[in-house]
Amino acid sequence: MGEFILSLLHSATNTHILHWQTKSFAEHMALGEFYAAMPDLIDALVEATQGVTGEIIQFPADYYPPAEDGLTELLELREFFVENRDVMPRDREIQNLLDGIGDQIDSTLYKLRFLK
Protein backbone atom coordinates (compact mmCIF):
# COMPACT_ATOMS: atom_id res chain seq x y z
CA MET A 1 0.00 0.00 0.00
CA GLY A 2 2.73 2.44 0.89
CA GLU A 3 4.45 2.10 -2.48
CA PHE A 4 1.15 2.53 -4.34
CA ILE A 5 0.19 5.65 -2.40
CA LEU A 6 3.67 7.12 -2.60
CA SER A 7 3.66 6.70 -6.38
CA LEU A 8 0.39 8.63 -6.53
CA LEU A 9 1.87 11.34 -4.33
CA HIS A 10 4.99 11.53 -6.51
CA SER A 11 2.74 12.07 -9.52
CA ALA A 12 1.73 15.42 -8.02
CA THR A 13 5.37 16.46 -7.67
CA ASN A 14 6.30 15.17 -11.11
CA THR A 15 3.41 16.88 -12.86
CA HIS A 16 4.28 20.09 -10.99
CA ILE A 17 7.81 19.88 -12.43
CA LEU A 18 6.45 19.14 -15.93
CA HIS A 19 3.96 22.03 -15.52
CA TRP A 20 6.95 24.37 -15.18
CA GLN A 21 8.82 22.85 -18.12
CA THR A 22 6.15 22.70 -20.81
CA LYS A 23 5.89 25.30 -23.55
CA SER A 24 2.24 24.42 -24.18
CA PHE A 25 -0.32 26.58 -22.41
CA ALA A 26 -2.95 23.81 -22.55
CA GLU A 27 -0.55 21.28 -21.03
CA HIS A 28 0.53 23.84 -18.43
CA MET A 29 -3.08 24.35 -17.34
CA ALA A 30 -4.02 20.64 -17.39
CA LEU A 31 -0.99 19.68 -15.32
CA GLY A 32 -1.62 22.58 -12.95
CA GLU A 33 -5.14 21.32 -12.26
CA PHE A 34 -3.83 17.79 -11.76
CA TYR A 35 -1.05 18.57 -9.28
CA ALA A 36 -3.36 20.87 -7.34
CA ALA A 37 -6.07 18.23 -6.98
CA MET A 38 -4.00 15.15 -6.19
CA PRO A 39 -2.70 15.92 -2.66
CA ASP A 40 -6.21 16.31 -1.23
CA LEU A 41 -7.45 13.18 -3.04
CA ILE A 42 -4.49 11.19 -1.73
CA ASP A 43 -4.84 12.60 1.79
CA ALA A 44 -8.46 11.46 1.92
CA LEU A 45 -7.43 8.02 0.66
CA VAL A 46 -4.67 7.59 3.23
CA GLU A 47 -6.74 8.77 6.17
CA ALA A 48 -9.70 6.57 5.23
CA THR A 49 -7.45 3.57 4.63
CA GLN A 50 -5.76 3.98 8.00
CA GLY A 51 -9.20 4.32 9.59
CA VAL A 52 -10.43 1.12 7.90
CA THR A 53 -7.32 -0.94 8.60
CA GLY A 54 -6.53 0.48 12.03
CA GLU A 55 -2.88 0.66 11.01
CA ILE A 56 -0.47 3.41 10.01
CA ILE A 57 0.78 2.86 6.45
CA GLN A 58 4.55 2.55 6.06
CA PHE A 59 6.10 4.32 3.07
CA PRO A 60 9.30 3.50 1.17
CA ALA A 61 11.93 6.17 0.59
CA ASP A 62 11.99 5.72 -3.20
CA TYR A 63 11.32 8.46 -5.72
CA TYR A 64 10.95 8.18 -9.45
CA PRO A 65 11.73 11.16 -11.69
CA PRO A 66 9.17 12.63 -14.10
CA ALA A 67 8.66 11.28 -17.60
CA GLU A 68 9.72 13.37 -20.60
CA ASP A 69 6.32 15.09 -20.87
CA GLY A 70 2.95 15.34 -19.19
CA LEU A 71 1.11 12.93 -21.46
CA THR A 72 3.71 10.20 -20.94
CA GLU A 73 3.67 10.81 -17.18
CA LEU A 74 -0.10 10.44 -17.02
CA LEU A 75 -0.20 7.41 -19.33
CA GLU A 76 2.39 5.65 -17.17
CA LEU A 77 0.53 6.68 -14.02
CA ARG A 78 -2.77 5.35 -15.36
CA GLU A 79 -1.17 2.02 -16.24
CA PHE A 80 0.40 1.78 -12.78
CA PHE A 81 -2.88 2.79 -11.11
CA VAL A 82 -4.98 0.21 -12.98
CA GLU A 83 -2.47 -2.59 -12.44
CA ASN A 84 -1.91 -1.93 -8.73
CA ARG A 85 -5.08 -0.51 -7.17
CA ASP A 86 -5.97 -3.97 -5.89
CA VAL A 87 -3.33 -3.58 -3.14
CA MET A 88 -5.79 -1.26 -1.41
CA PRO A 89 -8.64 -2.45 0.83
CA ARG A 90 -11.79 -3.55 -1.01
CA ASP A 91 -14.09 -1.50 1.24
CA ARG A 92 -16.53 0.48 -0.86
CA GLU A 93 -15.52 3.85 0.55
CA ILE A 94 -11.84 3.19 -0.25
CA GLN A 95 -12.74 2.08 -3.77
CA ASN A 96 -14.84 5.24 -4.22
CA LEU A 97 -11.84 7.37 -3.25
CA LEU A 98 -9.71 5.41 -5.71
CA ASP A 99 -12.35 6.00 -8.39
CA GLY A 100 -12.03 9.75 -7.76
CA ILE A 101 -8.27 9.52 -8.28
CA GLY A 102 -8.84 7.50 -11.44
CA ASP A 103 -11.29 10.16 -12.65
CA GLN A 104 -8.65 12.85 -12.09
CA ILE A 105 -6.08 10.86 -14.06
CA ASP A 106 -8.50 10.15 -16.92
CA SER A 107 -9.83 13.70 -17.23
CA THR A 108 -6.26 15.02 -17.29
CA LEU A 109 -5.39 12.53 -20.01
CA TYR A 110 -8.34 13.84 -22.04
CA LYS A 111 -7.11 17.40 -21.68
CA LEU A 112 -3.52 16.48 -22.58
CA ARG A 113 -4.59 14.49 -25.66
CA PHE A 114 -7.28 16.71 -27.13
CA LEU A 115 -7.07 20.27 -25.81
CA LYS A 116 -4.15 21.82 -27.59
MOBEL-V830176 format. One record per residue. RES is the residue in three letters. PHI is phi in radians with two decimals (none if undefined). Layout:
BEGIN
RES & PHI
RES & PHI
END
This chain:
BEGIN
MET & none
GLY & -1.06
GLU & -1.14
PHE & -1.06
ILE & -1.13
LEU & -1.10
SER & -1.12
LEU & -1.11
LEU & -1.13
HIS & -1.10
SER & -1.09
ALA & -1.16
THR & -1.13
ASN & -1.13
THR & -1.23
HIS & -1.14
ILE & -1.07
LEU & -1.14
HIS & -1.01
TRP & -1.31
GLN & -1.62
THR & -1.26
LYS & -1.84
SER & -1.71
PHE & -1.11
ALA & -1.08
GLU & -1.15
HIS & -0.98
MET & -1.22
ALA & -1.09
LEU & -1.18
GLY & -1.07
GLU & -1.10
PHE & -1.13
TYR & -1.17
ALA & -1.29
ALA & -1.42
MET & -1.08
PRO & -0.97
ASP & -1.19
LEU & -1.09
ILE & -1.23
ASP & -1.03
ALA & -1.08
LEU & -1.09
VAL & -1.13
GLU & -1.10
ALA & -1.16
THR & -1.10
GLN & -1.16
GLY & -1.19
VAL & -1.20
THR & -1.45
GLY & 1.27
GLU & -2.30
ILE & -1.46
ILE & -1.27
GLN & -1.68
PHE & -2.03
PRO & -1.28
ALA & -1.73
ASP & -1.33
TYR & -2.46
TYR & -1.96
PRO & -1.30
PRO & -1.16
ALA & -1.24
GLU & -1.26
ASP & -2.73
GLY & -1.10
LEU & -1.08
THR & -1.09
GLU & -1.01
LEU & -1.26
LEU & -1.12
GLU & -1.15
LEU & -1.11
ARG & -1.06
GLU & -1.05
PHE & -1.05
PHE & -1.06
VAL & -1.12
GLU & -1.29
ASN & -2.10
ARG & -1.12
ASP & -1.28
VAL & -1.34
MET & -1.53
PRO & -0.99
ARG & -1.48
ASP & -0.94
ARG & -0.99
GLU & -1.14
ILE & -1.21
GLN & -1.13
ASN & -1.13
LEU & -1.13
LEU & -1.11
ASP & -1.06
GLY & -1.11
ILE & -1.17
GLY & -1.06
ASP & -1.05
GLN & -1.10
ILE & -1.08
ASP & -1.14
SER & -1.19
THR & -1.21
LEU & -1.05
TYR & -0.99
LYS & -1.11
LEU & -1.20
ARG & -1.37
PHE & -2.03
LEU & -1.79
LYS & -1.72
END
